[in-house]
Amino acid sequence: MSKVMLAFLGVTNYKKCNYYFDENIKYEAVRFVQEAIISTICKDWSSADKVIIFLTDKAMRVNWFDNGHSDGKTKKPLEIEGLKTRLEKLDLSVQIKPVKSLPTGKNSDEIWEIFDRIVEVVEEGDEVFFDITHAFRSLPMLALIALNYLRVVKKIEIKGVYYGAFEVILDEFPDKKIYEIPIQDRNAPIFDLMPFIQLFDWTNATDNFIDYGDAQSLKKITSEDITPLLAKSQGKNELVKNIDICSKLLERFTEVIRTSRGYDLIYSDFYDTLKDNISIVGKAFYNPLIPLLDSIKEKIAPFKNEDINNGFLAVQWCIDYNLIQQGITLLQETVITLLIDKYYKKKEYLKDPDIREFISDVIHLEAKSTPRNEWKIKKRFRKDIDGVLKLLDKKIISHFETLRHIRNDINHAGFTETGESPRSPKVLKNKLEEYYQKIKGYFNNTTND
């Protein structure tokens, strides 16, 4: 694992200018943007680290070696140092490695060869920096695709993407040729394009959350981007803290659904905090991120602090994201929770295992038409039997009992003792959807009544 700077060298006879990262970091009268970038980024790198310059045959001839360009009139070689010499004069510890005979990318075979050449020079776990200034035609896009590919297959980290905007000089002096502009006025900024890489990451992470209900990618990118800033600001940067809160609460939200934490889903008070923090972050972040954050906020908008209906919303979430086992469990437990809330009206009873068992037993025994004198109900609950049953009708009792069989099927991995054939995955999902609609509809109607 090492640090690696990747850069493409073009064939233009580049003119000297003053490249700068900001007002404090400026490199005066240099021809090659790579010299300015490498001087800054790689100055403290070790001999284990590498600068890799991709060269077509022409780029190697005219810009890598010295005196590669000719005078337009006399055709005599111009005495100008090539990039190889300029980098050697920096006297850095880092290895300088040219990649020779790179194709120009004039057809699909050559494009694939360029892709392969990029991939093969990067090692497992490398930290990669990339200068795209002189990448030809579609090479910047190709290189970025290659780097994202490498993030998966070789676990690299993209640490910087740079572009030297020489054209800014010509925009400031539209009526002049470059050689007519005094050297002190030839000032070209070097842009760090990492925010666009981060936008790409945010887009993918948001897509994972919206399409798969998974907040892990969002948590990962915020940890990578935000943790260093939190450390630097010692927790005082409010925007950074809000982003950190958002990612942690989103992870908590999806985890409580994935692990069927029904009480946490219903009685958590973090929903409003999460929505508020997303709004705060959206107002302060890059404009392109706002629609992504709005999409996240829209997904969690129906959930409310301390609301039993969160149980049903979580079941719908499970249906949407194929969390069938969790959905079946949450549907049954939400029914029990609703009945306890309606009958006892005491929040502290919701987590009482004896009361929850009593409610479940009453529905099960009534569904089986077991004679009342055979009901084995604890004495303390016998007075409550009729009151609980008044909250239900025969259909909902039947639905709950069917759901119990489905829950046993999935919780016992299809190894049933009743002689029933195990249900297929498709049937399990369809049954969850069917009974969710029936049960939710029943309680919605009785609540409205």
C-alpha atoms as one frame of an Amber mdcrd trajectory, in Angstrom:
protein
   0.000   0.000   0.000   1.427   3.371  -1.029   0.544   6.820  -2.275   0.243
   7.105  -6.049  -0.058  10.166  -8.261  -1.444   9.442 -11.731  -1.165  11.962
 -14.565  -1.454  12.080 -18.349   1.007  14.146 -20.355  -0.221  15.808 -23.530
   1.578  16.889 -26.706   1.042  20.677 -26.715   4.012  23.007 -26.421   2.845
  24.328 -23.077   3.642  27.919 -22.187   4.881  29.067 -18.827   2.346  30.349
 -16.339   1.827  30.683 -12.604  -0.211  27.805 -11.243  -1.748  28.235  -7.817
  -3.837  26.200  -5.389  -4.674  29.259  -3.332  -3.083  32.579  -2.516  -0.534
  30.873  -0.276   0.559  28.105  -2.656   1.764  29.378  -6.011   4.285  28.070
  -8.548   5.638  30.705 -10.847   6.739  30.356 -14.451   6.238  26.606 -14.913
   5.272  24.911 -18.190   3.835  21.718 -16.782   0.950  21.702 -14.358   2.235
  18.341 -13.117   5.306  20.100 -11.730   3.119  22.389  -9.622   0.792  19.592
  -8.468   3.549  17.116  -7.654   5.612  19.794  -5.864   2.667  20.385  -3.544
   1.052  17.005  -3.086   4.085  14.729  -3.178   6.683  16.826  -1.366   6.624
  14.674   1.782   6.113  11.322   0.118   8.585   8.488   0.648  10.526   6.270
  -1.741   7.734   3.703  -1.437   5.348   6.133  -3.123   5.012   6.702  -6.863
   4.318   9.322  -9.486   3.090   7.599 -12.649   2.982   9.576 -15.895   1.021
   8.072 -18.795   2.637   8.832 -22.156   1.670   8.325 -25.750   4.645   7.938
 -28.083   4.292  11.526 -29.239   3.901  12.913 -25.719   7.035  11.077 -24.696
   8.960  12.487 -27.628   7.857  16.114 -27.436   7.137  16.732 -23.723   8.735
  14.013 -21.604  12.245  14.448 -22.945  14.038  17.752 -23.424  13.964  19.787
 -26.632  11.042  17.925 -28.120   9.397  20.871 -29.853  10.599  22.765 -32.904
  10.468  26.395 -33.871   7.501  26.916 -36.174   9.521  28.947 -38.652  13.058
  27.559 -38.560  12.045  23.989 -37.663  15.010  23.860 -35.302  14.563  22.164
 -31.900  13.606  24.481 -29.078  15.845  24.227 -26.050  13.243  23.598 -23.373
  13.243  21.087 -20.573  10.828  18.202 -20.688   8.728  17.024 -17.770  11.209
  14.270 -16.909  13.937  16.819 -16.251  11.626  19.166 -14.382  10.474  16.399
 -12.043  14.023  15.205 -11.429  15.019  18.740 -10.415  12.369  18.705  -7.698
  14.626  16.190  -5.907  11.745  14.342  -4.288  12.023  10.955  -2.584   9.095
   9.587  -4.555   9.607   7.205  -7.500   8.945   8.721 -10.953   7.609   6.068
 -13.333   6.608   6.706 -16.973   4.056   4.408 -18.590   5.146   4.359 -22.231
   3.358   3.808 -25.544  -0.110   4.533 -24.253  -2.602   4.387 -27.136  -4.522
   7.554 -27.951  -7.937   5.924 -27.562  -9.106   6.195 -31.152 -11.200   3.016
 -30.973 -12.782   0.730 -28.379  -9.829  -1.673 -28.276  -7.464   1.172 -27.469
  -9.831   2.518 -24.817  -9.903  -0.881 -23.114  -6.118  -1.042 -23.282  -5.870
   2.340 -21.547  -8.271   1.077 -18.885  -6.112  -2.007 -18.340  -2.919   0.066
 -18.180  -4.392   2.279 -15.459  -5.637  -0.689 -13.474  -2.357  -2.604 -13.593
  -0.201   0.197 -12.139  -2.315   0.563  -9.004  -1.811  -1.818  -6.086  -4.133
  -3.115  -3.408  -5.037  -0.426  -0.900  -3.194   2.444  -2.606  -4.099   6.040
  -1.882  -4.562   7.535  -5.342  -4.232  11.145  -6.493  -5.069  12.000 -10.075
  -4.241  14.934 -12.353  -6.678  15.095 -15.272  -5.458  18.372 -16.767  -3.961
  16.988 -19.968  -5.982  13.796 -20.318  -7.016  13.541 -23.969 -10.627  13.271
 -25.221 -12.569  10.834 -23.046  -9.585   9.863 -20.882 -10.702  11.803 -17.763
 -14.004   9.915 -17.726 -12.263   6.627 -18.447  -9.726   7.181 -15.685 -12.436
   8.037 -13.151 -14.355   4.904 -14.106 -11.147   2.900 -13.697 -10.525   4.427
 -10.279 -14.046   3.628  -9.092 -13.560   0.102 -10.394 -10.325  -0.085  -8.411
 -12.093   1.073  -5.275 -14.038  -2.171  -5.432 -11.507  -4.697  -6.713  -8.343
  -3.323  -5.052  -9.844  -1.301  -2.208  -8.024   1.882  -3.168  -8.871   5.308
  -1.784  -9.242   8.306  -4.088  -7.595  11.151  -2.201  -7.467  13.943  -4.775
  -8.460  14.844  -8.346  -6.843  17.949  -9.831  -7.312  20.157 -12.862  -5.044
  23.040 -13.871  -7.283  25.631 -15.550  -4.811  27.244 -17.995  -7.721  28.519
 -20.090  -8.617  30.981 -17.320  -5.659  33.091 -18.473  -6.987  33.333 -22.019
 -10.470  34.125 -20.725  -9.065  37.076 -18.785  -7.203  38.372 -21.843  -9.461
  37.420 -24.767  -7.785  39.775 -27.220  -4.238  38.549 -26.645  -2.135  35.547
 -27.535  -0.564  33.772 -24.583   2.925  35.055 -25.433   1.575  38.632 -25.416
   0.456  38.334 -21.789   3.117  39.283 -19.206   4.228  36.292 -17.168   3.125
  37.939 -13.914  -0.439  38.025 -15.277  -0.533  34.401 -16.414  -2.224  33.036
 -13.308  -4.018  29.710 -13.589  -5.888  28.056 -10.666  -5.559  24.365  -9.851
  -8.940  22.992  -8.840  -9.404  20.074  -6.494 -12.346  18.164  -7.956 -12.811
  15.824  -4.983 -16.218  17.372  -4.163 -17.456  15.841  -7.429 -16.105  12.435
  -6.412 -17.867  12.906  -3.090 -21.054  13.882  -4.926 -20.757  10.636  -6.904
 -20.378   8.748  -3.615 -23.342  10.556  -2.064 -25.434   9.760  -5.134 -24.607
   6.051  -4.912 -25.150   5.987  -1.154 -28.490   7.771  -1.463 -29.480   5.360
  -4.212 -28.644   2.445  -1.881 -30.819   3.977   0.809 -33.753   4.740  -1.484
 -33.626   1.472  -3.464 -32.495  -0.962  -0.762 -33.231   0.733   2.567 -29.558
   0.486   3.480 -27.880   3.375   5.320 -24.458   1.724   5.583 -23.056   3.533
   2.537 -24.253   6.896   3.848 -22.703   6.154   7.229 -19.441   5.118   5.580
 -18.988   8.215   3.413 -19.965  10.586   6.190 -17.526   8.836   8.542 -14.736
   9.167   5.983 -15.511  12.787   5.123 -16.751  14.090   8.453 -14.675  12.361
  11.131 -11.452  14.242  10.221 -13.384  17.528  10.214 -14.921  16.762  13.596
 -11.469  16.086  14.991 -10.085  19.290  13.470 -12.938  21.423  14.786 -13.072
  19.536  18.111 -16.801  19.116  17.622 -17.493  22.856  17.324 -18.464  22.985
  13.660 -22.279  22.864  13.727 -22.722  21.771  10.108 -20.251  18.942  10.562
 -22.038  17.887  13.750 -25.413  17.933  11.963 -24.080  15.720   9.164 -22.665
  13.336  11.758 -26.012  13.220  13.597 -27.868  12.541  10.329 -25.699   9.596
   9.375 -25.855   8.035  12.834 -29.633   8.411  13.117 -30.185   7.015   9.612
 -28.070   4.009  10.524 -29.988   3.586  13.776 -33.311   3.864  11.962 -32.495
   1.112   9.456 -30.914  -1.075  12.118 -33.986  -1.071  14.349 -36.075  -2.226
  11.381 -33.582  -4.879  10.291 -33.423  -6.245  13.836 -37.187  -5.910  14.493
 -36.835  -3.567  17.462 -40.548  -2.792  17.653 -40.526  -0.703  20.824 -37.663
   1.450  19.513 -39.478   1.940  16.214 -42.665   3.081  17.911 -41.387   5.082
  20.850 -38.130   6.543  19.571 -37.959  10.332  19.635 -35.249  10.714  16.978
 -37.468  11.044  13.893 -38.036  14.780  14.259 -34.360  15.318  15.095 -33.336
  13.415  11.976 -35.695  15.359   9.712 -34.591  18.700  11.202 -30.918  17.868
  10.755 -31.437  16.828   7.143 -33.085  20.196   6.499 -30.213  22.065   8.155
 -27.597  20.154   6.182 -29.532  20.663   2.940 -29.473  24.446   3.352 -25.703
  24.559   3.832 -24.418  21.858   1.470 -23.605  21.849  -2.240 -26.728  22.541
  -4.302 -26.572  19.179  -6.141 -26.829  17.386  -2.798 -30.123  19.030  -1.883
 -32.329  16.756  -4.070 -30.492  13.723  -2.654 -31.141  14.840   0.910 -34.760
  15.621   0.022 -35.138  12.048  -1.268 -33.847  10.684   2.026 -36.124  12.958
   4.027 -39.122  11.921   1.919 -38.506   8.231   2.727 -38.629   8.806   6.475
 -41.260  11.579   6.440 -44.237   9.347   7.519 -42.475   8.204  10.720 -43.309
  10.286  13.792 -41.996  10.462  17.317 -43.784   8.068  19.680 -46.425   6.834
  17.263 -47.699   3.235  17.191 -48.423   3.649  13.485 -44.629   3.495  13.011
 -45.017  -0.252  13.444 -47.198  -0.497  10.328 -44.912   1.902   8.442 -41.988
  -0.342   9.307 -43.860  -3.360   7.926 -44.370  -1.506   4.646 -40.632  -0.708
   4.669 -39.915  -4.419   5.090 -42.196  -5.267   2.154 -40.511  -2.642  -0.003
 -37.034  -3.948   0.811 -37.716  -7.686   0.987 -37.167  -7.948   4.731 -39.835
 -10.622   4.910 -38.967 -12.219   8.228 -38.701  -8.843   9.939 -41.964  -7.722
   8.328 -43.919 -10.744   9.559 -42.525 -10.349  13.073 -43.221  -6.619  13.202
 -46.762  -7.067  11.876 -47.701  -9.540  14.588 -46.020  -7.564  17.342 -47.606
  -4.292  16.182 -51.057  -5.910  16.474 -50.262  -6.993  20.029 -48.926  -3.513
  20.822 -52.074  -1.859  19.488 -54.332  -4.130  21.542 -52.357  -3.463  24.726
 -52.494   0.268  24.042 -56.227   0.218  23.296 -57.200  -1.948  26.250 -54.759
  -1.083  29.028 -53.744   2.404  27.864 -50.477   2.171  29.762 -47.182   2.563
  27.927 -45.248   0.591  30.539 -47.358  -2.494  29.763 -46.129  -2.666  26.189
 -42.858  -4.350  27.176 -44.382  -6.674  29.759 -43.743 -10.200  28.390 -46.621
 -11.705  30.399 -49.147  -9.251  28.974 -47.867  -9.744  25.427 -48.069 -13.510
  25.851 -51.612 -13.201  27.235 -52.809 -11.175  24.205 -51.225 -13.655  21.785
 -52.717 -16.650  23.639 -56.222 -15.142  23.664 -56.175 -14.685  19.884 -54.703
 -18.154  19.317 -57.195 -19.952  21.572 -60.169 -18.065  20.136 -58.995 -18.840
  16.597 -58.879 -22.556  17.442 -62.358 -22.368  19.036 -60.911 -23.894  22.189
 -63.579 -24.186  24.889 -63.136 -21.379  27.403 -62.796 -23.818  30.323 -59.694
 -25.267  28.660 -57.937 -21.942  28.333 -54.748 -21.888  30.378 -54.600 -18.184
  31.140 -52.878 -16.757  34.183 -55.347 -15.816  36.884 -54.419 -12.103  36.842
 -55.503 -11.806  33.211 -58.767 -13.822  33.183 -60.885 -10.755  33.870 -59.413
  -9.105  30.742 -60.282 -11.820  28.218 -63.656 -10.483  27.125 -62.416  -6.915
  26.986 -59.582  -7.850  24.640 -61.836  -9.938  22.408 -64.269  -7.018  22.049
 -61.505  -5.169  20.240 -61.361  -7.877  17.571 -63.642  -9.569  15.065 -63.463
 -13.089  13.692 -61.654 -12.033  10.532 -58.802 -10.268  12.293 -58.469 -13.215
  14.678 -58.222 -15.536  11.687 -55.699 -13.256   9.971 -53.530 -13.126  13.084
 -53.600 -16.912  13.446 -52.627 -17.411   9.806 -49.798 -14.968  10.328 -48.644
 -17.023  13.319 -48.271 -20.100  11.082 -46.368 -18.070   8.501 -44.088 -16.676
  11.223 -43.371 -20.183  12.506 -42.598 -21.340   8.969 -40.033 -18.624   8.352
 -38.539 -18.585  11.863 -37.978 -22.349  11.729 -36.425 -22.106   8.265 -39.204
 -24.168   6.683 -38.658 -27.129   9.045 -42.233 -27.399  10.226 -43.578 -30.035
  12.575 -47.168 -29.861  11.379 -46.620 -31.732   8.170 -47.304 -28.594   6.122
 -45.164 -27.967   3.092 -42.850 -25.000   3.646 -43.962 -21.904   1.785 -41.877
 -20.576  -1.082 -40.130 -17.187  -0.739 -42.615 -15.665  -3.178 -45.591 -16.981
  -1.201 -44.124 -15.678   2.056 -43.776 -12.187   0.614 -47.233 -12.272  -0.965
 -48.798 -13.415   2.294 -47.023 -10.662   4.212 -48.377  -8.059   1.782 -51.863
  -9.565   1.862 -52.205  -9.727   5.637 -50.512  -6.402   6.145 -53.187  -4.719
   4.035 -56.006  -6.598   5.778 -54.753  -6.015   9.315 -53.752  -2.385   8.768
 -57.100  -1.690   7.117 -58.995  -3.221  10.047 -57.194  -1.146  12.682 -57.405
   2.019  10.606 -61.177   1.562  10.396 -61.633   0.775  14.093 -59.459   3.748
  15.042 -61.540   6.037  12.871 -64.700   4.627  14.399
